């Protein structure tokens, strides 16, 4: 981590530019953050994109404190202390021009206290799609993962600065792998439509490998499908299938990455985004269910990096599998287009610069 120095403040890891005076302070928190996440990134176990631009900010002159992860907020279930644990740090460490940056929509008490005048820093949260945002009116800025999230953010918080930043990968972690197609790969965690994938697999003879949290119950998978229990938890957790195994044992021989999602006509979620940008980074084409907010962020057909299929349509999915299996040159070209797109836009250098521009505009 060249150019970054590390200290502790009130039990949090503070990352500072090594050879310059910080220009602004940021307190970062997310569903997955904290000391354990930082240690895994330093060790090269997981990619740095899971700090959502914080390392890039430090290299631009920011000082960033990494808060411990917060769960989703529910008043009836886990109201206390939740983000109240960050109150002392927010009040003593952050000034009026500094930023409390939440890489999700999980804040509650700190925006409430800002409304009461007891928190003075800027507050910026990230919306994945059309999900709710508590006390959206006191947010100074909102990072949108796609155009659906940006549209929703402007309605929730007309006075906030909204930036449609997408996301990006740590390109140093994800090499463009030689194309060696042997199986289709499904490796998503949430909201995957395994029923449709199972039905499509029964309509084709192509080989399919599925890495999922636990073995899907109640489905009769055909012989051309191999199920791997990757373990429960987020990508940043300790999983049975490590990132290195995912890359070099699974993506390395992948014909295309399958992002087959449950039907979401209201664009409530953008699940599959992580899967999509990582597949693009390693140079693999994608087959994506056209539902939810994901297609509003990256049009894989327009960009030439994959195919869309309708939701809950095993016949269309089976046809897409056959299309790429029978035309490896086309599939390889799609993968190369995805890698170019990652290098041009969906990477952390670009994301960090745009995040800095947002913070400067507040």
ZIGI-V135847 format. One line per field, one symbol per residue. phi: phi as a letter, one per 40 degrees, with the letter a starting at -180 (. if undefined). psi: psi as a letter, one per 30 degrees, with the letter a starting at -180 (. if undefined). Layout:
phi: ???
psi: ???
This chain:
phi: .cgbbbbbafgbcbbbccbacccabbbbaadbagcccccccdcgcbcccccfgccccccchcbbbbcccbcccbdcbacbcfccccccccccbcccccbcbbcabbcaccccccccgcbbccbbbbbcabccacfdccccabcbcaccccccccccbdcccbbccgaabccccbcccdcbcbacbbbcbbfccccccccccccabccbbbbacgcdcgbbccccbbcbccgchcdcccbcbcdcccccbbcdbccacbbbbccaccfcbbdgcddcccccccgbcbbbccagcdcccbcccccgbibcbccfbcccccccdcdcccbcccccccccccccccccbcaccccccccdcccccc
psi: ikgklkakjhflkkklkeglkkflkkjkllejaaeeeeeeeefgellffgghfeeeeeffglkkkjllkklkkkefehekfbgfffeeeeefekafflkjjjhahfldeeeefeefgfkflkkklkkebhlljkhffgkelkkkfleeeeeeefeeifflkkjjfballjfffjljkkjikflkkjglekhkifeeeeeeefglglkkkkjljlkklgkiklfgkkkkjfllllffljlejleeeeeffdefgkelkkijllkifghflhkfeeeefeeeeghklkjkkilafeffejjfeefggakkklkhieeeeeeeeeeeefifeeeeeeeeeeeeeeeeeilfeeeeeeeeeeeff.
